[in-house]
Amino acid sequence: MNRRVAHVRIVAAVAILGSSLMAAGCGASTTTEAAPESTTPAATVVDVTIVTAAAGAIESALEISGTLTPLSRVAVKPKLPGTIERMLVDIGDAVTIGQTLATIDRREIDAQADAAVATVAVGKAALEAAEASLANAVLEHDRAQTLFDKGALPRQRLDGAHTLHRSAVAQRDLATANLAQAEAALRRAREVQRNATITSPVNGYVVERNYDAGAIPGDKPVVVVADMRQMKLEAGVSELEAGRLRVGLTARVSVLAKPGQTFDGVLAAIAPEVDERNRHFMIDVRVPNANRALLSGMYATARIVESTVAHAVVVPKEAVMTRDGKRVVQRVLGDVLSTVVVTEGLSDGTRVQIVSGLAAGDTVMADARRQVPAGSKVRGIATKS
């Protein structure tokens, strides 16, 4: 009896286990059939900053900086020592060539000149006396010669007349030489008198005054006169830069002291020899300064225009890069990025001319250095102006 009960229980357990397994299998099948079908993910869109190739003027230029100096600057010193009697100009005064700037006390000089005048007068009187004596000696000689020829005068008297004549000639020559010497001394005295007057050697303005009346000038000049009708800006440029420049190129000059203003200038000179110390060539930019708006010592920057193109296709220089030895841009056409080989022209430092490869109105990536593969889908974001 017990064996039969145990057998029945085993059969029932097996049946229950089989039912459970069948239910589990059916549940798994139902879940699989209900799962949705898989889909391909959408392509990635890259945000890029874009700019539009513009049509406009562009110029290639070289910028130099330095300090403005006058076209000429002359230190005026007295030609002879002495005390300044008068100072006739002050800083900022306009002066012309030959204008009196100051005078040196010349009382002693005038006395010397007066003595020279007197010496000349004495010399002239002595010459007149010598010439009178010579004229008398000539008459006496001629009379003695006539009497001697007639036999009315001995040889001794004739020889005496000859001697007096030669002596008179010598006295005349000596008086002439003394007068010439006196006149030379007078000219020298007059020159010293003129040197006591200090005059301006150039047209310009007084930019420095170092002494007042009553002072004895020392090593410093009495005044300094600068010709400020033109200012010059000198700077050194490299060999490559000097090779692109030529005399006569226009320059636009700006100074820190006058923001927003520019002054027209010209490249006036290029040194024909390199400075061995720094391998630079000196150049000289001249700026007209008729209204004296520019002052000596101002710090200035000159932009020398080498060449200009009036109608050019230009993009920012960051939009162009080198790839595989070629200059390229990343053009955006629709929403696709492509690489375009271009030929460059002039550059002004911030923009570059595109001679071929782009047209005005084409859209390009603003920074070509960003690594975005060609063929990528992009969304352009315009740069802020």
C-alpha positions in Angstrom: 0.0 0.0 0.0 2.7 2.4 0.9 4.6 1.6 -2.3 1.6 2.5 -4.5 1.1 5.9 -2.8 4.8 6.8 -3.3 4.5 5.9 -7.0 1.4 8.0 -7.5 3.2 11.0 -5.9 6.2 10.7 -8.1 4.1 10.6 -11.3 2.2 13.7 -10.1 5.4 15.6 -9.5 6.8 14.8 -12.9 3.5 16.0 -14.5 3.6 19.3 -12.7 7.3 19.9 -13.6 6.6 19.3 -17.3 3.7 21.7 -17.3 6.0 24.4 -15.7 8.6 23.9 -18.4 6.1 24.2 -21.2 4.7 27.4 -19.7 8.1 28.9 -19.5 8.9 28.0 -23.1 5.7 29.6 -24.4 6.4 32.8 -22.4 9.8 33.2 -23.9 8.5 32.8 -27.4 5.8 35.4 -26.9 8.3 38.0 -25.6 10.6 37.5 -28.6 7.8 38.0 -31.1 6.7 41.2 -29.4 10.1 43.0 -29.4 10.4 46.0 -32.0 12.7 45.8 -35.0 16.2 47.5 -34.7 16.8 50.9 -36.7 20.1 52.5 -38.2 21.2 55.6 -36.1 21.0 59.1 -37.8 24.2 60.7 -39.3 26.0 63.3 -36.9 25.7 67.0 -37.8 28.8 69.1 -36.8 28.4 72.8 -35.9 31.0 74.9 -37.6 31.7 78.7 -37.7 31.4 80.0 -41.2 32.3 83.2 -43.1 31.4 84.4 -46.6 34.0 85.2 -49.2 33.6 89.0 -49.7 34.4 91.2 -52.7 36.3 94.3 -51.9 39.6 96.2 -51.9 42.8 94.7 -50.3 46.3 96.1 -49.9 49.6 94.6 -49.0 51.5 96.8 -46.6 54.5 96.9 -44.3 54.3 98.5 -40.8 57.2 100.1 -39.1 57.3 102.0 -35.8 59.6 104.5 -34.2 60.0 108.0 -33.0 59.3 111.1 -35.1 62.2 113.5 -35.6 62.5 116.8 -37.5 63.9 116.9 -41.0 66.9 118.8 -39.6 67.9 119.7 -36.1 70.8 122.2 -35.7 72.6 123.1 -32.5 73.6 126.8 -32.6 76.8 127.7 -30.8 78.6 131.0 -30.6 81.8 131.3 -32.8 83.7 133.2 -30.1 83.7 133.3 -26.3 81.9 136.0 -24.3 78.9 137.0 -22.3 75.5 136.8 -23.8 74.2 140.4 -24.1 70.7 139.7 -25.4 68.5 136.6 -26.0 66.0 137.4 -28.7 64.1 134.1 -29.1 62.4 131.6 -26.8 61.2 127.9 -27.2 58.6 127.5 -29.8 59.5 130.7 -31.8 59.6 130.4 -35.6 62.9 131.6 -37.1 64.3 132.1 -40.6 67.7 131.7 -42.1 69.9 134.6 -40.9 67.6 135.8 -38.2 69.3 137.1 -35.1 68.9 134.7 -32.1 71.2 136.2 -29.5 74.1 138.7 -29.3 77.5 138.4 -27.4 78.8 141.4 -25.5 81.2 143.0 -28.1 82.5 146.2 -26.5 86.0 144.9 -26.6 85.5 143.6 -30.1 84.2 147.0 -31.2 87.3 148.7 -29.7 89.5 146.3 -31.6 87.6 147.1 -34.8 87.9 150.8 -34.2 91.7 150.4 -33.7 91.8 148.5 -37.0 89.9 151.3 -38.7 92.5 153.8 -37.4 95.3 151.6 -38.5 93.9 151.5 -42.0 93.7 155.3 -42.0 97.3 155.6 -40.9 98.3 153.1 -43.6 96.4 155.1 -46.3 98.2 158.3 -45.2 101.6 156.6 -45.2 100.9 155.3 -48.7 99.9 158.8 -49.9 103.1 160.2 -48.4 105.2 157.5 -50.0 103.6 158.0 -53.4 104.3 161.8 -53.1 107.9 161.1 -52.3 108.1 158.7 -55.2 106.7 161.3 -57.6 109.2 163.9 -56.4 112.0 161.3 -56.8 110.9 160.6 -60.3 111.1 164.3 -61.2 114.5 164.7 -59.6 115.8 161.6 -61.4 114.5 162.8 -64.8 116.0 166.3 -64.3 119.3 164.8 -63.3 119.3 162.5 -66.3 118.7 165.5 -68.6 121.5 167.6 -67.1 123.8 164.6 -67.2 123.1 164.0 -70.9 124.0 167.7 -71.5 127.2 167.4 -69.5 126.0 169.9 -66.9 125.8 167.3 -64.1 128.4 164.9 -62.8 127.9 161.2 -62.7 127.9 161.2 -58.9 124.8 163.5 -58.8 123.0 161.2 -61.3 123.8 158.1 -59.2 122.4 159.9 -56.2 119.1 160.7 -58.0 118.9 157.0 -59.0 119.3 155.9 -55.3 116.6 158.3 -54.1 114.2 157.0 -56.8 114.7 153.4 -55.8 114.3 154.3 -52.1 111.0 156.1 -52.9 109.7 153.1 -54.8 110.6 150.8 -51.8 108.8 153.2 -49.4 105.8 153.2 -51.6 105.7 149.4 -51.7 106.2 149.2 -48.0 103.3 151.6 -47.4 101.1 149.5 -49.8 101.9 146.3 -47.9 101.3 148.0 -44.5 97.9 149.2 -45.8 97.0 145.8 -47.1 97.9 144.3 -43.7 95.8 146.9 -41.9 92.8 146.3 -44.2 93.1 142.5 -43.5 93.1 143.2 -39.8 90.0 145.4 -40.2 88.2 142.7 -42.2 89.0 140.2 -39.4 87.7 142.6 -36.8 84.5 143.1 -38.8 84.1 139.3 -39.1 84.6 139.0 -35.3 81.9 141.7 -34.9 79.5 139.7 -37.0 80.3 136.5 -35.1 79.2 138.3 -32.0 75.7 138.1 -33.5 74.3 134.5 -33.3 72.0 133.8 -36.2 69.8 130.9 -37.3 71.4 128.7 -40.0 68.0 127.1 -41.1 64.3 127.8 -41.2 62.5 126.2 -38.3 61.4 126.5 -34.7 63.4 126.9 -31.5 63.1 123.6 -29.7 65.8 124.2 -27.0 67.2 127.2 -25.2 69.9 126.8 -22.7 71.1 130.3 -21.6 69.8 133.6 -20.6 71.2 137.1 -21.0 74.3 137.5 -18.8 75.4 133.9 -19.1 78.7 132.7 -20.6 77.9 129.8 -22.9 79.6 126.5 -22.1 79.4 123.1 -23.8 75.7 123.3 -24.5 74.4 125.2 -27.6 72.8 128.5 -27.0 69.6 127.3 -28.9 68.6 124.3 -31.0 66.6 125.0 -34.2 64.5 122.3 -35.8 63.0 122.3 -39.3 59.6 120.8 -38.5 58.0 121.5 -41.9 58.6 117.8 -42.5 59.0 115.0 -39.9 60.8 111.7 -40.6 60.4 108.3 -39.2 63.4 106.0 -39.5 63.4 102.2 -38.9 65.2 99.0 -39.9 63.6 96.4 -42.1 64.7 92.9 -43.1 66.4 92.1 -46.4 63.1 90.5 -47.7 61.1 93.5 -46.7 63.6 95.9 -48.2 63.5 94.0 -51.5 59.7 94.7 -51.8 60.0 98.4 -51.1 60.8 101.2 -53.4 61.2 105.0 -53.0 58.0 106.9 -53.5 55.5 104.4 -52.0 52.8 106.0 -50.0 52.6 105.6 -46.2 49.9 106.3 -43.7 51.2 107.5 -40.3 49.4 107.4 -37.0 50.6 108.5 -33.6 49.6 107.5 -30.1 49.1 111.1 -29.1 46.4 111.6 -31.7 44.2 108.4 -31.8 42.0 108.1 -34.8 44.0 110.5 -37.0 46.3 109.5 -39.8 48.8 111.6 -41.7 49.9 111.0 -45.3 53.6 110.3 -45.9 56.0 108.9 -48.4 58.9 106.5 -48.4 61.8 108.9 -49.1 64.9 106.8 -48.8 66.2 103.2 -48.5 69.7 102.6 -47.3 71.8 101.0 -50.0 73.9 99.1 -47.4 72.9 96.6 -44.7 73.7 97.3 -41.1 76.1 94.5 -40.2 75.0 94.5 -36.5 71.4 93.4 -37.1 71.2 92.7 -40.9 68.6 95.5 -41.3 68.3 98.2 -44.0 67.4 101.6 -42.7 64.4 103.3 -44.4 63.2 106.9 -44.1 59.5 107.9 -44.2 58.8 111.6 -44.6 55.6 113.3 -43.3 54.5 116.8 -44.2 53.9 118.8 -41.1 52.9 122.3 -42.2 50.4 122.8 -39.4 52.8 121.4 -36.7 50.3 118.8 -35.6 53.2 116.4 -35.2 55.8 117.0 -32.6 59.4 115.8 -32.3 59.7 112.7 -30.2 56.2 111.4 -30.8 55.9 107.6 -31.1 54.4 106.7 -34.5 53.5 103.8 -36.7 53.8 104.1 -40.5 51.9 101.7 -42.8 53.7 101.6 -46.1 51.4 100.4 -48.9 53.2 98.1 -51.3 50.3 97.2 -53.7 46.6 97.4 -53.9 43.8 95.4 -55.6 40.5 97.2 -55.9 38.2 94.3 -56.7 39.3 91.1 -54.9 37.7 88.0 -53.3 38.9 88.0 -49.7 38.6 85.7 -46.7 40.1 85.8 -43.2 43.6 84.4 -43.3 42.6 81.7 -40.7 40.2 80.3 -43.3 43.2 79.1 -45.4 45.5 76.2 -44.4 48.1 74.0 -46.0 47.3 70.4 -46.7 49.5 68.0 -48.7 51.6 70.9 -49.8 48.6 72.9 -51.2 46.7 75.8 -49.9 43.0 74.9 -49.3 39.8 76.1 -47.7 36.9 74.1 -46.3 33.9 75.2 -48.3 30.3 74.7 -47.1 27.9 73.9 -49.9 24.4 73.3 -48.5 25.1 71.2 -45.4 28.2 69.3 -46.8 31.8 70.3 -46.2 34.3 70.0 -49.0 38.0 70.8 -49.4 38.9 73.3 -52.2 42.4 74.1 -53.4 42.9 77.9 -53.8 45.5 80.3 -55.0 46.3 83.2 -52.8 47.2 86.8 -53.7 47.8 89.8 -51.5 47.5 89.7 -47.7 47.0 92.7 -45.3 47.8 90.7 -42.2 44.2 89.8 -41.3 42.7 89.0 -44.7 44.0 87.2 -47.8 43.0 87.5 -51.4 41.8 84.4 -53.2 42.8 84.6 -56.8 41.3 81.2 -57.9 39.2 78.5 -56.2 36.5 80.7 -54.7 34.0 83.2 -55.8 32.4 86.1 -53.9 29.5 84.8 -51.9 30.9 81.3 -51.3 30.7 80.1 -47.7 33.8 78.6 -46.0 34.7 77.4 -42.6 36.1 80.3 -40.6 39.0 78.4 -39.0 40.5 75.8 -41.4 42.7 74.5 -38.6 39.7 72.7 -37.1 39.9 69.0 -38.0 36.5 68.3 -39.7 36.7 65.6 -42.5 35.6 66.5 -46.0 32.1 65.1 -46.7 30.9 65.8 -43.2 27.4 67.2 -42.7 27.6 70.5 -41.0 25.5 73.2 -39.6 27.0 76.7 -40.3 27.0 79.3 -37.6 27.8 82.8 -38.9 30.6 84.7 -37.2 29.6 87.8 -35.3 30.8 91.0 -36.9 
